[in-house]
Every structure is written in C-alpha cells, then in structure tokens.
Amino acid sequence: MHSDLSQFRINAVDRALEPALRQKIDGKTKPLGALGRLEGLALQLGLIQNTLTPQMKDPHVLLCAGDHGAANDGVSAYPQDVTWQMVENFLAGGAAINALAGQADMALVIADAGVNHDFGVRAGLVDAKVAPGTASYLNGAAMTPAHAVTAIARGAAVVRDIAGSGCNVLGFGEMGIGNTASASLITHCLTGIPLADCVGRGTGLDDAGLERKQVLLAQALNLWPERPQFSRLPLPEGEVGRESPPLRQTGEERDAVAILARFGGFEIAMLAGAMLAAAEAGMVLLIDGFIVTSALLVAARLEPAILGYCVFAHRSDEAGHVRQLEHLGAEPLLNLGLRLGEGTGAALAYPLLVSACAFLAEMASFESAAVSGKL
C-alpha cells in the first residue's frame, strides 16, 4: 500500500495518437460528427488506452461505505443506521446499484471504509474499515491526517486487487448518511465555489432542513478559520486532464489531505485513493455524482493528470454537482435527474463506453465499404 502519497505516479494521457484516432473516426461511413458525443468518447478511450481499437474489459463498480459523525447533528434527513442497513441491502442484491450493475454486466465490489457497524466476515464485503465512522466536524476534525492517508491507501490496495483480474474500466459509488454535507464542504474548500452553491437537499431535506444544513456547514467552516482555500485547479484552460505543474512543490498536497481529514468521510478518502490507483494503472475512471466527484477533487489536487482518465457519467440533480463539473470543465454523458449515488449513474453510462468502442472497431470506413465520401 502507498502510505506515502508521493509514491503515486500518474502519467499524463499521451495524445500522440490523436490525429490517427480522429482520422479513423472521421473516416467511418457517416457524416462528420454525426455520432455526436460518442465520437469524443471514442477518442478519449483510444487515448487512455493508447490504441486505435480500445476495449472495455471486466468492468467493475467499487462502492465504498462509511459513516459521518455529523449525521447525528442534523445534516441529513435520515438516521446514521441507514448506512449499515443499506450495506446489508447491497450484500443481499436488493439495491438500485445491484440491478443496474447487473444489467450492465459490471461486477460490484462493496467496501466497508468506516461504517459504524460490525458486519463480521461477509461474502462480498471488503473489510477496509479505518474506524467505526468519523467524528463530527461540528466539534473539530472528522478524522486525523493519518486516518485519511490510511483510507486512501486502502482504496488503492482494493483497486490493485481489482486490476489483477484484468479490469480496465472502473465505476465509483458510495454510501454514507451525511456524505452530501461532507462533499459540500470539501468542494467549497478545494474549488472556492461559494458554500451556498455547494449545498443541496441530499437525501431529501425539506426547506427548513436545507436551511439548517446550510447553517451547520457554515458553522463547521468557522470552527476552522485557518483552513486552506483553493480556487481553480492548475490546468490549461479548457483541457481536462492535461499535464499540469506538480503540486508537491506548493504544499497543496498536504493542504488537500488536511481538508479531507477535517470534513471528509472514510468512504470519500477511500474513493480518492482508489481513483489514484486506477489512473496509475491506466484504467478508465467512470465518475458518478456529487460525492464521488468530491473525492475526485481531492485526488486531482494530489495528481492533476488523473483527470485525463475520467469519463463523467452523468449530471446529478444535487445542487453542487453542476458547479463541480463546471469547475473541472467536464461534460457528462447523461442528465437523468439522478441523485441516488451508489454508482448508479456510472452503471447507466457504461454501455455508452461499450458502444463507442464498438463503432470504432466494427463500423466500416468509406474506403472499406466502397461508399463515396463527401464531395
């Protein structure tokens, strides 16, 4: 495991093959651009895999679960016990992600990053528990920096095991009552987006509940007046995932982990580590909604080149997600009004990746089909 975050090494996606890929896409028997977003997706997949014939192999969804101390302080409409109860539902095959991952023929891996419940040894459950839930950031730090680094390392270790099966595309999901509040605080601190624009209804807060959530999160920020504050990621304008200056020379890596430790959940930290390991292995990262994207914001502060490996599955109905996507210059594949989490958006979007690979590999060119091209 990488206990030292500086050991992660993610190569920027090599764009040398881009002209050949564009020529292949444009040469298919169709008007230029007629397959729309599917064409850009095929280009990205080809660049990530550095081939003219990308393939999706042994797709997985990794769902990390953890509890948040702040859930007991009123930031969520649901009690904390729902986290472990939903993990039981995942293990029993009864949740939305079970149905959707199954339909997409994606293997589902459930990991206990820090649920406040003793599951014992269970088939289908990876025990990566750092602690039985975080402390409440309304009283101080949610976790220690050492706990944050441990969770990152355990996420990376799980992905290295998955990679051993031949998997080259990984969707990310989460479960943790209170984690939209945590994601809101992380997003605000790592992007500079106003807190009010990052806070949404989560699991279904009414107007009074939403107002209470906003007040509580503002209080949490005020308890840490010396907190680091970021603005935009240091990426070339309009170029998601292109190579950018190393962050370790600026101390931003340390500050990003400090923000994660102050406001994060173990499942968010574990997802960040899982993403780093997946990109390091050259996988395609299929990014779900608001909470998963907050984990990506952490990972991207540690290794900006990770963004070149990311396919953004959908635009969540959670208020802050559109602002996260704007910050990253990302265009999601779907907009279905989803706000469930669990990796459901990733599972729904995965067949589009398969379709992009299929047209690139199987569709005839004007030349091979003896079809006249545009005059």
PLY file of the C-alpha trace (Angstrom):
ply
format ascii 1.0
element vertex 375
property float x
property float y
property float z
element edge 374
property int vertex1
property int vertex2
end_header
0.00 0.00 0.00
1.05 3.58 -0.60
1.27 5.06 2.86
3.33 7.85 1.31
1.13 9.79 -1.09
4.16 10.98 -3.05
4.55 7.43 -4.36
1.55 7.77 -6.67
2.76 8.38 -10.22
0.14 9.05 -12.85
1.35 9.68 -16.36
-0.50 12.34 -18.33
-2.55 10.75 -21.11
-0.38 10.60 -24.23
-2.12 12.44 -27.06
0.28 11.37 -29.82
-2.33 9.04 -31.30
-4.99 11.77 -31.51
-4.58 12.59 -35.25
-4.84 8.91 -36.22
-7.86 8.38 -33.99
-9.60 11.44 -35.40
-8.87 10.25 -38.93
-10.32 6.84 -38.13
-13.45 8.33 -36.53
-13.98 10.82 -39.36
-13.47 8.10 -41.97
-16.41 5.98 -40.82
-19.46 5.75 -43.10
-21.33 8.73 -41.65
-21.33 12.50 -41.94
-18.63 14.20 -39.89
-19.68 14.40 -36.25
-22.92 12.51 -36.84
-22.39 10.24 -33.81
-22.10 13.28 -31.57
-20.73 12.71 -28.06
-19.97 9.10 -28.92
-17.17 10.30 -31.19
-15.46 12.32 -28.48
-15.86 9.40 -26.10
-14.23 7.01 -28.59
-11.35 9.46 -28.97
-10.85 9.69 -25.21
-10.95 5.93 -24.72
-8.46 5.43 -27.51
-6.11 7.99 -25.99
-6.36 6.49 -22.50
-5.56 3.02 -23.82
-3.16 4.36 -26.47
-4.74 2.31 -29.23
-6.95 2.69 -32.29
-9.11 -0.18 -31.01
-9.97 0.46 -27.34
-11.85 -2.25 -25.46
-13.67 -2.36 -22.15
-12.60 -5.42 -20.15
-14.01 -6.90 -16.95
-15.87 -3.73 -15.84
-16.32 -3.18 -12.10
-18.10 -0.75 -9.80
-16.40 -0.07 -6.48
-18.86 1.13 -3.82
-17.28 2.45 -0.63
-19.36 2.97 2.52
-18.66 4.99 5.64
-20.44 6.83 8.44
-20.22 10.51 9.33
-20.33 11.85 12.87
-22.09 14.99 11.65
-25.08 12.86 10.60
-26.01 12.79 14.29
-26.03 16.61 14.36
-28.83 17.18 11.86
-27.14 17.49 8.45
-29.20 14.65 6.97
-32.86 13.70 6.75
-32.00 10.06 7.58
-30.50 8.48 10.72
-26.97 7.10 10.64
-28.20 3.50 10.92
-29.37 3.67 7.31
-25.73 3.36 6.18
-25.22 -0.16 7.56
-28.75 -1.16 6.63
-28.08 -0.17 3.02
-24.80 -2.10 3.04
-26.84 -5.14 4.03
-29.18 -4.34 1.13
-26.22 -4.20 -1.27
-24.96 -7.55 0.01
-28.43 -9.05 -0.42
-28.62 -7.77 -4.01
-31.63 -5.54 -3.39
-30.39 -2.01 -4.16
-30.59 0.05 -7.32
-26.87 -0.40 -7.99
-27.27 -4.19 -7.83
-29.94 -4.07 -10.53
-28.17 -1.56 -12.76
-24.66 -3.03 -12.44
-26.12 -6.45 -13.14
-27.87 -5.22 -16.24
-24.63 -3.68 -17.48
-22.71 -6.87 -16.63
-20.46 -4.98 -14.22
-19.01 -6.72 -11.16
-19.92 -4.92 -7.93
-17.40 -4.64 -5.10
-18.68 -3.37 -1.72
-16.05 -1.99 0.67
-16.57 -1.01 4.31
-14.33 2.02 4.67
-15.70 3.04 8.06
-19.30 2.06 8.81
-20.44 2.27 12.44
-21.45 -1.39 12.49
-19.79 -4.77 12.92
-20.57 -6.85 9.83
-18.22 -9.68 10.69
-16.66 -11.67 7.88
-19.10 -11.49 5.00
-19.00 -12.84 1.47
-18.91 -9.96 -0.99
-17.75 -7.36 1.54
-14.21 -5.99 1.61
-13.27 -5.07 5.17
-11.21 -1.89 4.81
-12.62 -0.22 7.92
-10.38 2.53 9.25
-12.63 3.30 12.22
-16.36 2.98 13.02
-17.28 6.29 11.42
-15.75 9.74 11.60
-16.07 12.29 14.37
-18.32 15.29 13.79
-16.64 18.22 12.06
-19.00 20.41 14.08
-16.72 19.68 17.05
-13.34 19.56 15.28
-11.68 17.37 12.68
-13.64 14.44 11.28
-10.51 12.29 11.19
-6.79 12.53 11.72
-4.48 13.10 8.74
-3.08 9.62 9.41
-6.56 8.11 9.15
-7.14 9.98 5.88
-3.90 8.64 4.41
-4.75 5.13 5.63
-8.14 5.27 3.91
-6.51 6.50 0.69
-4.01 3.65 0.85
-6.72 1.05 1.45
-8.70 2.31 -1.52
-5.60 1.99 -3.67
-4.99 -1.55 -2.43
-8.54 -2.63 -3.32
-8.14 -1.29 -6.84
-4.82 -3.05 -7.33
-6.59 -6.30 -6.49
-9.34 -5.47 -9.00
-6.75 -4.63 -11.65
-5.29 -8.08 -11.18
-8.45 -9.56 -12.68
-7.86 -7.73 -15.96
-10.31 -4.91 -15.27
-9.56 -1.76 -17.28
-12.70 0.29 -16.53
-13.90 1.13 -13.04
-17.03 2.93 -11.88
-17.17 4.53 -8.44
-20.03 4.66 -5.96
-20.60 5.47 -2.31
-22.93 5.12 0.64
-22.82 7.18 3.80
-25.59 9.09 5.53
-24.46 12.71 5.75
-21.95 12.49 2.93
-23.51 15.19 0.72
-22.75 17.64 3.54
-19.18 16.41 3.71
-18.87 16.66 -0.09
-20.21 20.22 0.03
-17.53 21.34 2.49
-14.75 19.60 0.57
-15.94 21.07 -2.72
-16.10 24.59 -1.30
-12.60 24.39 0.16
-10.97 22.76 -2.89
-12.62 24.93 -5.55
-13.53 28.26 -3.98
-17.14 27.81 -5.09
-19.39 29.61 -2.55
-20.64 27.21 0.11
-24.27 28.08 -0.58
-23.83 26.87 -4.17
-22.41 23.56 -2.95
-25.17 22.65 -0.51
-28.21 20.71 -1.67
-31.06 18.64 -0.24
-29.10 15.40 -0.10
-31.42 12.54 0.82
-34.46 14.81 0.63
-34.34 17.65 3.15
-37.30 20.00 3.17
-36.79 23.78 3.08
-36.29 24.00 6.84
-33.86 21.09 6.78
-31.89 22.63 3.94
-31.62 25.92 5.81
-30.44 24.08 8.94
-27.86 22.18 6.88
-26.50 25.43 5.42
-26.21 26.98 8.88
-24.47 23.93 10.32
-21.94 23.74 7.47
-21.16 27.44 7.79
-20.53 26.82 11.49
-18.20 23.96 10.63
-16.17 26.25 8.39
-16.00 28.94 11.05
-14.58 26.43 13.53
-11.50 26.14 11.28
-10.54 29.75 10.47
-7.02 28.78 9.35
-8.30 26.33 6.75
-6.58 26.25 3.34
-8.63 27.69 0.49
-8.17 26.87 -3.18
-9.53 28.27 -6.40
-9.26 26.62 -9.82
-7.21 23.53 -10.44
-3.93 24.47 -12.17
-4.94 23.06 -15.57
-4.69 24.67 -19.01
-7.98 26.39 -19.87
-10.49 24.01 -21.43
-8.18 21.00 -21.27
-9.44 18.48 -18.74
-6.69 16.18 -17.54
-3.81 17.69 -19.49
-0.42 17.77 -17.82
-0.01 20.49 -15.22
2.70 21.62 -12.78
3.44 19.25 -9.87
1.58 20.24 -6.72
4.08 18.92 -4.21
6.28 21.96 -4.69
3.47 24.22 -3.44
2.28 22.29 -0.40
-1.15 21.83 -1.95
-0.96 18.07 -1.50
-0.65 18.49 2.25
-3.45 21.06 2.32
-5.80 18.86 0.28
-5.31 15.98 2.74
-5.90 18.41 5.62
-9.26 19.43 4.11
-10.18 15.79 3.55
-9.31 14.96 7.15
-11.23 17.92 8.55
-14.51 17.42 6.67
-14.35 14.12 4.80
-15.66 10.63 5.31
-13.68 7.42 5.19
-15.58 6.39 2.06
-14.61 9.65 0.31
-10.95 9.21 1.27
-11.00 5.59 0.15
-12.53 6.58 -3.19
-9.79 9.17 -3.71
-7.13 6.51 -3.22
-9.00 4.08 -5.44
-9.12 6.66 -8.21
-5.41 7.40 -7.92
-4.53 3.72 -8.19
-6.94 3.21 -11.08
-5.42 6.05 -13.09
-1.91 4.87 -12.20
-2.90 1.51 -13.72
-4.18 3.19 -16.89
-7.83 2.34 -16.25
-10.82 4.32 -17.49
-12.42 6.00 -14.46
-16.21 6.26 -14.69
-17.16 9.08 -12.31
-20.61 9.06 -10.72
-22.26 12.02 -8.97
-21.68 14.68 -6.35
-19.96 12.73 -3.58
-17.78 10.73 -5.97
-16.75 13.95 -7.72
-15.74 15.46 -4.37
-13.38 12.50 -3.94
-12.05 13.19 -7.42
-11.39 16.83 -6.47
-9.15 15.55 -3.67
-7.39 13.08 -5.98
-6.88 15.74 -8.65
-5.19 18.05 -6.14
-2.76 15.22 -5.40
-2.26 14.19 -9.06
-3.84 16.55 -11.65
-3.10 14.15 -14.52
-5.82 11.86 -13.17
-8.46 13.95 -14.94
-7.40 12.69 -18.35
-8.57 9.20 -17.35
-12.02 10.33 -16.18
-15.30 9.88 -18.02
-18.07 11.79 -16.27
-21.13 9.57 -16.27
-23.93 11.99 -15.55
-25.03 15.31 -14.13
-26.59 14.75 -10.73
-29.65 16.63 -9.52
-27.72 17.52 -6.36
-27.17 21.29 -6.39
-23.38 21.34 -6.17
-22.65 18.79 -8.86
-23.14 21.12 -11.80
-20.71 23.55 -10.16
-18.14 20.78 -9.71
-18.47 19.85 -13.38
-18.11 23.48 -14.46
-15.01 23.81 -12.30
-13.48 20.76 -13.98
-14.58 21.76 -17.48
-16.30 18.38 -17.67
-19.22 17.41 -19.89
-21.18 14.44 -18.50
-22.67 11.78 -20.75
-26.15 11.70 -19.20
-28.56 14.08 -17.49
-31.35 11.98 -15.99
-32.10 13.91 -12.80
-30.38 11.24 -10.68
-29.44 11.90 -7.05
-29.16 8.42 -5.57
-25.42 7.83 -5.55
-24.26 4.21 -5.12
-22.55 4.40 -8.55
-25.92 4.18 -10.32
-25.04 6.86 -12.86
-21.79 5.08 -13.67
-23.61 1.80 -14.31
-26.15 3.54 -16.54
-23.44 5.28 -18.57
-21.16 2.26 -19.01
-22.99 0.85 -22.10
-22.15 4.08 -23.92
-18.46 3.30 -23.49
-19.04 -0.13 -25.00
-20.92 1.49 -27.88
-18.08 3.94 -28.52
-15.60 1.08 -28.74
-17.96 -0.91 -30.97
-18.44 1.74 -33.64
-14.71 2.46 -33.70
-13.84 -1.22 -34.16
-16.71 -2.52 -36.27
-18.11 0.30 -38.38
-16.87 0.34 -41.98
-14.89 3.22 -43.41
-15.85 4.93 -46.63
-12.87 3.23 -48.25
-13.54 -0.31 -46.99
-17.24 -0.13 -47.82
-16.65 1.49 -51.22
-19.01 4.30 -50.26
-18.41 7.71 -51.78
-17.32 10.30 -49.29
-18.31 13.95 -49.12
-17.51 15.87 -52.32
0 1
1 2
2 3
3 4
4 5
5 6
6 7
7 8
8 9
9 10
10 11
11 12
12 13
13 14
14 15
15 16
16 17
17 18
18 19
19 20
20 21
21 22
22 23
23 24
24 25
25 26
26 27
27 28
28 29
29 30
30 31
31 32
32 33
33 34
34 35
35 36
36 37
37 38
38 39
39 40
40 41
41 42
42 43
43 44
44 45
45 46
46 47
47 48
48 49
49 50
50 51
51 52
52 53
53 54
54 55
55 56
56 57
57 58
58 59
59 60
60 61
61 62
62 63
63 64
64 65
65 66
66 67
67 68
68 69
69 70
70 71
71 72
72 73
73 74
74 75
75 76
76 77
77 78
78 79
79 80
80 81
81 82
82 83
83 84
84 85
85 86
86 87
87 88
88 89
89 90
90 91
91 92
92 93
93 94
94 95
95 96
96 97
97 98
98 99
99 100
100 101
101 102
102 103
103 104
104 105
105 106
106 107
107 108
108 109
109 110
110 111
111 112
112 113
113 114
114 115
115 116
116 117
117 118
118 119
119 120
120 121
121 122
122 123
123 124
124 125
125 126
126 127
127 128
128 129
129 130
130 131
131 132
132 133
133 134
134 135
135 136
136 137
137 138
138 139
139 140
140 141
141 142
142 143
143 144
144 145
145 146
146 147
147 148
148 149
149 150
150 151
151 152
152 153
153 154
154 155
155 156
156 157
157 158
158 159
159 160
160 161
161 162
162 163
163 164
164 165
165 166
166 167
167 168
168 169
169 170
170 171
171 172
172 173
173 174
174 175
175 176
176 177
177 178
178 179
179 180
180 181
181 182
182 183
183 184
184 185
185 186
186 187
187 188
188 189
189 190
190 191
191 192
192 193
193 194
194 195
195 196
196 197
197 198
198 199
199 200
200 201
201 202
202 203
203 204
204 205
205 206
206 207
207 208
208 209
209 210
210 211
211 212
212 213
213 214
214 215
215 216
216 217
217 218
218 219
219 220
220 221
221 222
222 223
223 224
224 225
225 226
226 227
227 228
228 229
229 230
230 231
231 232
232 233
233 234
234 235
235 236
236 237
237 238
238 239
239 240
240 241
241 242
242 243
243 244
244 245
245 246
246 247
247 248
248 249
249 250
250 251
251 252
252 253
253 254
254 255
255 256
256 257
257 258
258 259
259 260
260 261
261 262
262 263
263 264
264 265
265 266
266 267
267 268
268 269
269 270
270 271
271 272
272 273
273 274
274 275
275 276
276 277
277 278
278 279
279 280
280 281
281 282
282 283
283 284
284 285
285 286
286 287
287 288
288 289
289 290
290 291
291 292
292 293
293 294
294 295
295 296
296 297
297 298
298 299
299 300
300 301
301 302
302 303
303 304
304 305
305 306
306 307
307 308
308 309
309 310
310 311
311 312
312 313
313 314
314 315
315 316
316 317
317 318
318 319
319 320
320 321
321 322
322 323
323 324
324 325
325 326
326 327
327 328
328 329
329 330
330 331
331 332
332 333
333 334
334 335
335 336
336 337
337 338
338 339
339 340
340 341
341 342
342 343
343 344
344 345
345 346
346 347
347 348
348 349
349 350
350 351
351 352
352 353
353 354
354 355
355 356
356 357
357 358
358 359
359 360
360 361
361 362
362 363
363 364
364 365
365 366
366 367
367 368
368 369
369 370
370 371
371 372
372 373
373 374
